[in-house]
Amino acid sequence: MSEHETAAIGRPVPVIVVLPAEIDIHNSLDVRAQLAKACEQDGCRAVIADLSKTTFCDTSGAVSLVLARMDAADLDVRLLAVVPSLEVRRVLTLSGLDSVLPVYASLSEALAVAYFDGSA
């Protein structure tokens, strides 16, 4: 199923953006741009930032996620994050991002929440 198709229940499918293994000053602006582009898709109600492959995220990466969350909110799109790495979660917790960005341990958990609360 493509990101433009709808699920059998007739709701838009959340857009999933797989982020890189490292998010730092060298690519944090690209990460924000990828998430913003996903939010701009027609009918998009939820974007899932999939950090399953991400093993390193510095403060510039955390700032990009905060800004992406603000971009999404401006478009009435919900941004959720999948962060299984304890090291990356720690950065998000220390930066306070976990209080404004819903963070889930698995993609299936984030998808369930996106569908359950009507974001998708």
C-alpha positions in Angstrom: 0.0 0.0 0.0 1.5 3.4 -1.0 1.4 6.4 1.3 -1.3 7.9 -0.9 -3.7 5.0 -0.5 -6.2 4.7 2.2 -6.6 1.8 4.6 -9.6 -0.6 4.3 -11.4 1.5 6.9 -11.3 4.5 4.6 -8.8 6.6 6.5 -5.5 8.0 5.2 -2.5 5.9 6.0 0.1 7.6 8.2 3.2 8.7 6.3 6.3 6.9 7.6 9.7 8.6 7.2 12.7 6.4 7.9 15.4 8.6 9.4 19.2 7.9 9.1 21.5 6.0 11.5 23.0 9.3 12.7 21.3 12.6 13.1 23.6 15.5 13.8 24.6 19.0 12.6 25.5 17.6 9.2 22.0 16.3 8.3 19.6 17.7 10.8 18.2 20.3 8.4 17.6 17.5 5.9 15.7 15.5 8.5 13.5 18.5 9.2 12.9 19.0 5.5 12.0 15.3 4.9 9.5 15.4 7.8 8.0 18.7 6.5 7.6 17.3 3.0 5.8 14.3 4.4 3.4 16.6 6.3 2.6 18.5 3.1 1.2 15.5 1.3 -2.5 15.8 0.4 -4.7 14.4 3.1 -1.9 13.7 5.5 -3.1 13.6 9.1 -0.1 11.8 10.8 3.6 11.4 10.1 5.7 8.8 11.9 9.4 9.7 12.2 10.9 6.2 12.3 14.2 6.4 14.2 14.5 2.6 14.4 17.8 2.7 12.5 19.0 5.8 14.4 21.8 5.0 16.9 23.0 8.6 17.4 21.2 11.9 17.7 22.8 15.0 19.0 21.1 18.2 20.2 20.9 19.6 16.6 18.9 16.5 15.7 16.6 17.0 18.7 16.1 20.6 17.7 15.2 19.5 14.2 12.6 17.1 15.6 11.1 19.9 17.7 10.9 22.2 14.7 9.4 19.4 12.6 6.8 18.9 15.3 5.9 22.6 15.1 5.8 22.5 11.3 3.4 19.5 11.5 1.2 21.2 14.0 0.9 24.3 11.8 -0.5 22.0 9.1 -2.8 20.2 11.5 -0.7 17.0 11.2 0.3 14.9 14.1 4.0 13.9 14.3 4.9 10.7 16.2 8.3 9.1 16.7 9.5 5.6 16.8 12.6 5.5 19.0 13.7 2.0 20.2 17.3 3.1 21.0 17.7 3.9 24.7 20.6 6.3 23.8 18.5 8.3 21.4 15.6 8.3 23.8 17.9 9.7 26.5 18.8 12.7 24.2 15.1 13.3 23.6 14.4 13.1 27.3 17.3 15.4 28.3 16.2 17.9 25.8 12.6 17.8 27.0 11.4 16.7 23.5 9.7 13.6 24.9 7.1 15.9 26.6 6.0 17.5 23.3 6.6 14.6 20.8 4.9 11.3 21.4 7.6 8.6 21.4 7.0 4.9 20.9 9.3 1.9 21.1 8.0 0.3 17.9 6.5 1.1 14.6 3.5 -1.1 15.3 2.8 0.8 18.5 3.0 4.1 16.8 0.7 2.9 13.9 -1.8 1.6 16.4 -1.9 4.9 18.2 -2.2 6.9 14.9 -5.2 4.8 13.8 -6.8 4.5 17.3 -6.9 8.2 18.0 -8.1 9.2 14.5 -4.9 10.9 13.5 -4.6 8.8 10.4 
